[in-house]
């Protein structure tokens, strides 16, 4: 019998913590899984996924820049994946096809809840309108914030993303320079590639609300340019958060989709934080 296998696909992928996270999930649940990282450039991803399936692959996580391709390769999409037009979790179907889901938004909401950050009736700003933002905007709207603003370098992109989600609620699309006159916000979420590219992040001082929070969807070094910028405009350092908790929570959602059991996340997050900080 071919052993059931799981993997994370991406380009790059060597830095991925997903194999470690899922191994710990399995340990905590008294299970054993085969989970590996597979490097797949965009032009090779479809073949790499087919090879993985032929070798017994039944579930996969998908990272940048492959989430849109994964959505196109899915025969059936969850509502979250359809709205995001991006898939970060694939599950093998009995007929040989793939079911695609997007667990990023649910992962973010679980982490914001853990951090005690309310969304209902609050002003929320999302910076960046790429795949990372698209995966979480729908779940954020479902929490009924007083206002959700989507700021992007290109206004047309922000407007297109906002329009795609119009049936879920209203999103104000603006350019980055327009942020100067819009603050303060209770929660500022960073979803652009600035930190990943090593670029600086510039925030108007007016964005910082008293007791406001800043959250970067990235983690580790990639989150630091934004979090440093947030601290420089007056956000309490205790209210500056990276996305490591979201990473663990979205992984737990994937594990649940594949194996029908949601693993505990608190000990895994604590251990992973220590591992990264060491």
N, C-alpha and C positions, 0 to 999 in steps of 0.2 A: 504493500500500500504506500502510495506517495505521501510523504509527510506534509502536513499543512504548513505553509510558510507565509511570512509577512515581511514587508520591506518598506523603506522610505526611499522615494526617488527624488532626485534634485540635481541641480547644476549651479554651484558646487554642492557637495554633500558631505565631504569629509568632516565638517564641523558639527554635523547633526548630533543632537543629544537623544534623538528618538529611539535608537536601539537600546541605550541605557535605560531610558524611561520605561519602555515596554517590558524589558527584562525584569525591572523592579516590580512593575505591576503584576507580572506573572508570579514572581516569588511571593508577593504579599497575598496572592489568591491561591497559593499552593499549586500553581500550574507551571508548565514548561512550554515555551514557544520558541520557534526559530524566526528571528527578526533581524534583518540585515539592512545595511545602507547600500544603495545602488546608484552609481553615478550615471546620469543619462542626459546628455545634451538634447535640446529640443528636437533636433532632426532625427535623433536615435531613440526617442522615448517610446514611440508606438511599438517598435520592434522589441525593445528591452522589456516592455510590459508583457508582450506576447510570450517572450521567452520565459519570463518569470511565472506566468500562468501555466505554461507547459511543464514547468518544474515543480508544480504543486502550490503555487502562490494563490492564496485565497483572500488576502487583504493587503492594502497598501496605503501609505500616506504619501501625499504629493506636496512638494515645496516649490518655491519659485525656481525657474520661470515656467513651470509645467502645469499649473493649475487650470489654465484655460484649455490646454490641449486635453487634459484629463476629462474635462467637462464634455468636450466633443467626442471623446472615445467612450463615454458612458451611454448605454442604451436607455437607462432609467435614471432620473435625477430627483433628489429630494427637493422640496420647495426652497430650502435655504440655498442649495447649490444652483438651482434655476435662477433665483433672484441675484445671486452673486456672480453668475456666469463663470464660476470657478469651483473646482473640486479639490479638496485636500484629503479626502478619504474615499477609497474604492473598496467595494466588497464584491467578490465573485458570485455570480448568479449560477443557478443550476444549469441553465441553458448555454453557458459559456460566455455570456455577456457580463458587463460590469454595471453595478449600481454605484452612482456617485453622490456623495454628500459633502457638505461644507460645515465642519464643526468649529470653525474659528469664532463665529459669533457667540455660540453657546459657551465656548471656552472663556471668552472675554467676560461674559456676564457672570459666570461662576467666580472668576477672579475678582471682579469688581465687588461682588457680594462678600467675598472673603475679606476684602480690604475695607468694607463698610462704606463704600462710595455709592450714594443714592443717585438715581437717574430721573425718577418721576418728578416732573415739575422743575427740573434744573436746566440750565443753559449748557449745552454740550457743543464743543468745537472739534471737528475732525480735520486734520491737516494731511492732505494727500488723497487722491481719488483713484489710486491704482487697485490692483487685486486685493491687497491686504485690507484696504478700506471697504471695498465692495462686500467682502465676506462678513463684515460686522455691522454695517449700517442698518440692515433690516432688523436684526435683533435689538439694536439700540432704539430704533423707532418704536418697537413693540413695548418698550418700557415707558413710553409717553413722556419724553422730556418736554420742557416748556418750549425749547427751541433747539434745533439741530442744524448747525452750520457746517457746510463742507467747503473747505478752502483748498484751492489748487493753483499751481502755477498757470495752467491753461484753463480759462473759464469754461470753454466749450466742453471739456472733459468732465468737469464738475457738474455742469448742467445736464449732460447726458446721463451720468450716474444717478443724479437726483431724479430725473424724469423716469428712469427705469423703475424706481421705487415709489412712484407717486401714489400708487394704490395703498401703500402702507402708511403714508403720512408725508408731511411737507418737510423738505430739506432746502435750506437757503444756500444756494451755490454762489461763491464769491472768489475773487482772486486773492492771492496772498497780500498784496499791498492794501487791499480793502480792510484787512483785519485791524488796522490802526484805529478805526472808528467804531468797532463793534463790541469791544470788551466791556466788562469782565465776564469770564466764563467759569462755571463751577467745575467743569472738567474739560481739559484740553488733551486730546488724543493725537498722538503723532503716528502717521501711517505712511509717510513718504520714504523714499530711498536715501534721503540725505545722510543719515547715520551710517547706512550700509556702504555708501560711497566714500565715507570719510569726510563729507562736507560739513561745514558749520550750519547751525540752525539759528535763524534770527527771529525773535519773538518781540512784538510790541509790548511795552511795559503795561499797557492798558488791559492786557488779557488776564492778568493775575487777579483773581477774586480773593477776598478774605476767606480763608479756610478752603480755597480751591485746590484741586488736584491736577497733576500732570501724569500722563500715562503713555509710554512708548510701546508699540506693539512688538518691537524688537527687544532683545535682551542682551546682557553683557555689554561689551564695548560698543556695539552698534547703537545702543540706546543712550549712551552717555552724552553725545553732543546735544540732543534735545533736552535731556534731563538737566544738564548743566545750564542750558539757556533758560529753562523754566526756573531754576533756582536763582539765576541772575536777575530775573524780573520780579522776584519776591515770593515765589511759591515755596512754602515750607518744605525743607528737605525731607521731612517725614511724610509729605504728601506727594513725593516724586517716585513713581513706580515704573519698573521695566516690565516686559511682557513674559517673564519666565513662568509666572503663575498661569497665564493664559496658555502657554506652550504645554504645560502639564495637564491642564484641564481639557484642552481640545484633544490631547492624546487619550485621555481617559474616555472621552466621548467615542473616539474611534475604536478603542478596545471593547467598549460596550456594544457597538454596532457589529463587530466581528464575532464576539464570543458571548454576548448576552448577559454580561456582568460588568458593572462599573467598578473599577478598582478604587481604593482609597487614594486620595491625592496629597493630603497634608504631609505625610512622612516623606513622600517622594520629592515634593517641592523643597522641603527642608534639606534633605540630603543633596539634591541637585544644586541648591544654592551654595552649600558648603563645598561641593565638588568644583564648581566654577570659580569660587573665591580662593581656593587653595593655590 
